[in-house]
Amino acid sequence: MKPGKWRKSSRSGGSGGSCVEARLNAGGPEVRDSKLGDDSPILSLNRSDFLALLDSVR
């Protein structure tokens, strides 16, 4: 399965500030720092951890 397209957080401004991107991969959700692009480390999460992360940042 090919990984999904990276999606930028709706809370990220257009000025290049603190930005987070997420995508769905075969193994589950992945998160990275969009400022680093392809050089960013990718954090792989399971579904429940990803939902907990979303809850904690809201």
HELIX and SHEET records of a PDB file:
HELIX    1   1 GLY A   37  ASP A   39  5                                   3    
HELIX    2   2 ARG A   47  VAL A   57  1                                  11    
SHEET    1   A 4 ARG A   7  LYS A   8  0                                        
SHEET    2   A 4 VAL A  20  ASN A  25 -1                                        
SHEET    3   A 4 GLY A  28  ASP A  33 -1                                        
SHEET    4   A 4 LEU A  43  SER A  44 -1                                        
END                                                                             
